[in-house]
């Protein structure tokens, strides 16, 4: 699995992340620098939600203009805990962004969250190699449904990414669910926490390699 850490400017933490082969998740509401890492672009909705603010369209547009073209993927704007209206918002932005010449070939992710399993068929119709799934929502819902979303994505040759993965246990959950990548903030804030997270990721990669050899 590909691992992304929330963008940080701390040199020690950046060095540790670079040595471990992690990538950065750059938020539209944060400092718009990649620090020379491969990166993905987060829409900033979670930050706005935690601050009790509306979605910051100008900040997102600025981030897309500066960093969208080189991103591994862009998480489409969503409404945290917003259900169907969140999906409709994401699709409106998808239509808008993929018309832009500068973003041709860019991958976009639709955020799914609590309650959206009821519209899985609607979501599925939009998926493909350049439109994947970002699994957000509450921790309980995420753990219970991520395997389903990974299967849905892979049937359409799409990727499945899981947000807010900050423990070795959750990394193992992601692997068991078959997701392609995850992100978290723990490794960015505390370099000491990177080691157990990376050990879990490497152990999983090794086990997968040995399984493939035995097949």
C-alpha positions as CSV (number, residue, x, y, z in Angstrom):
1,X,0.0,0.0,0.0
2,X,1.0,3.6,-0.6
3,X,1.3,5.7,2.5
4,X,0.6,9.4,2.7
5,X,1.4,11.6,5.7
6,X,-0.2,15.0,6.3
7,X,2.2,17.7,5.0
8,X,4.6,19.0,7.6
9,X,7.5,21.5,7.5
10,X,9.5,19.9,10.3
11,X,12.8,18.8,8.8
12,X,13.3,15.8,11.1
13,X,9.9,14.4,10.3
14,X,10.3,15.0,6.6
15,X,13.6,13.2,6.5
16,X,12.1,10.2,8.3
17,X,9.1,10.1,5.9
18,X,11.4,10.4,2.9
19,X,13.6,7.6,4.1
20,X,10.5,5.4,4.7
21,X,9.2,6.1,1.2
22,X,6.0,7.9,2.3
23,X,4.3,10.5,0.3
24,X,2.6,13.7,1.5
25,X,-1.1,14.7,1.7
26,X,-1.2,18.4,1.1
27,X,-4.4,20.2,2.3
28,X,-6.0,23.1,0.4
29,X,-6.3,24.8,3.8
30,X,-2.6,24.3,4.7
31,X,0.7,25.4,3.4
32,X,0.8,24.7,-0.3
33,X,4.3,23.1,-0.5
34,X,5.2,19.5,-1.5
35,X,8.7,19.6,0.0
36,X,9.9,17.7,-3.0
37,X,7.7,14.6,-2.2
38,X,5.2,12.8,-4.5
39,X,1.9,14.0,-3.1
40,X,-1.9,14.0,-3.2
41,X,-4.2,17.0,-2.8
42,X,-6.9,17.1,-0.1
43,X,-9.8,19.5,-0.5
44,X,-9.7,21.0,3.0
45,X,-13.3,20.1,3.9
46,X,-12.3,18.3,7.1
47,X,-10.3,21.3,8.4
48,X,-13.3,23.6,7.6
49,X,-15.7,21.2,9.4
50,X,-13.5,21.1,12.5
51,X,-13.4,24.9,12.6
52,X,-17.1,25.3,12.1
53,X,-16.5,27.0,8.8
54,X,-18.1,26.5,5.3
55,X,-16.1,24.9,2.6
56,X,-13.4,27.3,1.4
57,X,-13.8,27.4,-2.4
58,X,-11.1,30.1,-3.1
59,X,-8.6,28.0,-1.1
60,X,-9.4,24.9,-3.0
61,X,-9.2,26.6,-6.3
62,X,-5.9,28.1,-5.4
63,X,-4.5,24.7,-4.4
64,X,-5.8,23.1,-7.6
65,X,-4.2,25.8,-9.7
66,X,-0.8,25.5,-8.0
67,X,-0.6,21.7,-7.3
68,X,-3.4,19.9,-9.1
69,X,-1.6,19.0,-12.2
70,X,1.2,17.1,-10.4
71,X,-0.9,15.4,-7.8
72,X,-1.3,11.6,-7.5
73,X,-5.0,12.4,-7.0
74,X,-7.3,15.2,-5.9
75,X,-10.0,14.6,-3.4
76,X,-13.1,16.2,-4.7
77,X,-14.9,18.7,-2.5
78,X,-17.4,17.1,-0.1
79,X,-19.6,17.9,2.8
80,X,-18.4,16.2,6.0
81,X,-21.2,13.9,7.2
82,X,-23.3,15.2,4.3
83,X,-24.7,12.1,2.8
84,X,-26.3,12.4,-0.7
85,X,-25.8,16.2,-0.9
86,X,-22.1,15.6,-0.4
87,X,-22.0,13.1,-3.3
88,X,-23.8,15.6,-5.5
89,X,-21.4,18.3,-4.6
90,X,-18.5,16.1,-5.5
91,X,-19.9,15.2,-8.9
92,X,-20.6,18.8,-9.7
93,X,-16.9,19.6,-9.0
94,X,-15.8,16.5,-11.0
95,X,-17.7,17.7,-14.0
96,X,-16.1,21.2,-13.6
97,X,-12.5,20.1,-13.0
98,X,-12.1,17.5,-15.7
99,X,-13.1,20.0,-18.3
100,X,-9.9,21.9,-17.5
101,X,-7.1,21.3,-20.0
102,X,-4.4,21.5,-17.3
103,X,-6.0,18.7,-15.4
104,X,-6.3,16.2,-18.2
105,X,-5.1,12.8,-17.0
106,X,-5.6,13.8,-13.3
107,X,-7.2,11.3,-11.0
108,X,-10.0,12.4,-8.8
109,X,-11.5,10.7,-5.7
110,X,-15.1,10.8,-4.6
111,X,-15.4,10.9,-0.8
112,X,-17.8,8.4,0.7
113,X,-19.0,8.5,4.3
114,X,-21.7,7.4,6.7
115,X,-24.9,6.5,5.0
116,X,-23.6,6.6,1.4
117,X,-23.7,2.8,1.0
118,X,-27.4,3.4,0.1
119,X,-26.3,5.1,-3.1
120,X,-23.4,2.8,-4.0
121,X,-24.9,2.1,-7.4
122,X,-25.0,5.8,-8.2
123,X,-21.4,6.2,-7.1
124,X,-20.2,3.1,-9.0
125,X,-21.4,4.6,-12.3
126,X,-18.8,7.4,-12.0
127,X,-15.8,5.2,-11.2
128,X,-13.0,4.2,-13.5
129,X,-9.2,4.5,-13.9
130,X,-9.3,8.2,-13.3
131,X,-12.1,8.4,-10.7
132,X,-11.7,6.5,-7.5
133,X,-13.0,6.4,-3.9
134,X,-11.8,8.1,-0.8
135,X,-13.2,6.4,2.3
136,X,-13.9,9.0,5.0
137,X,-16.7,9.1,7.6
138,X,-16.7,8.0,11.2
139,X,-14.1,5.4,12.3
140,X,-16.7,2.7,13.0
141,X,-18.4,3.1,9.6
142,X,-15.0,3.3,7.8
143,X,-13.8,0.1,9.4
144,X,-17.1,-1.7,8.7
145,X,-17.4,-0.7,5.0
146,X,-13.9,-0.1,3.6
147,X,-13.6,-3.6,2.2
148,X,-16.9,-3.1,0.3
149,X,-15.7,0.2,-1.2
150,X,-12.4,-1.4,-2.2
151,X,-14.3,-4.2,-4.1
152,X,-16.6,-1.7,-5.8
153,X,-13.6,0.4,-6.8
154,X,-11.5,-2.5,-8.1
155,X,-14.4,-3.9,-10.2
156,X,-14.3,-0.6,-12.1
157,X,-10.4,-0.4,-12.3
158,X,-10.5,2.4,-9.8
159,X,-8.4,3.0,-6.7
160,X,-9.6,3.1,-3.1
161,X,-7.9,5.3,-0.5
162,X,-8.7,5.5,3.2
163,X,-8.3,8.7,5.3
164,X,-7.2,9.2,8.9
165,X,-5.2,6.0,9.4
166,X,-3.0,6.6,12.4
167,X,-2.3,3.3,14.0
168,X,-0.6,0.0,13.0
169,X,-4.0,-1.7,13.7
170,X,-5.8,0.4,11.2
171,X,-3.0,-0.2,8.6
172,X,-3.7,-3.9,9.0
173,X,-7.4,-3.3,8.6
174,X,-6.7,-1.4,5.3
175,X,-4.6,-4.3,4.0
176,X,-7.2,-6.8,4.9
177,X,-9.8,-4.7,3.1
178,X,-7.6,-4.5,0.0
179,X,-7.3,-0.8,-0.3
180,X,-4.6,0.8,-2.4
181,X,-3.4,3.7,-0.1
182,X,-4.1,5.5,3.1
183,X,-3.1,8.7,4.9
184,X,-2.7,10.0,8.4
185,X,-1.3,12.8,10.5
186,X,0.4,10.9,13.3
187,X,3.7,10.2,11.4
188,X,3.9,13.9,10.4
189,X,3.5,15.3,13.9
190,X,5.6,12.8,15.7
191,X,8.6,11.2,14.0
192,X,8.8,8.5,16.7
193,X,5.4,7.1,15.7
194,X,6.5,6.5,12.1
195,X,8.5,3.4,13.0
196,X,5.7,1.2,14.2
197,X,3.5,2.4,11.4
198,X,6.1,1.7,8.8
199,X,6.9,-1.7,10.4
200,X,3.3,-2.6,10.0
201,X,3.2,-1.5,6.4
202,X,6.4,-3.4,5.5
203,X,5.3,-6.6,7.3
204,X,2.1,-6.5,5.3
205,X,4.0,-5.9,2.0
206,X,6.4,-8.8,2.8
207,X,3.5,-11.2,3.7
208,X,1.8,-10.2,0.4
209,X,5.0,-10.9,-1.6
210,X,5.4,-14.3,0.0
211,X,1.8,-15.2,-0.7
212,X,2.2,-14.3,-4.3
213,X,5.4,-16.4,-4.6
214,X,3.5,-19.4,-3.1
215,X,0.5,-19.0,-5.4
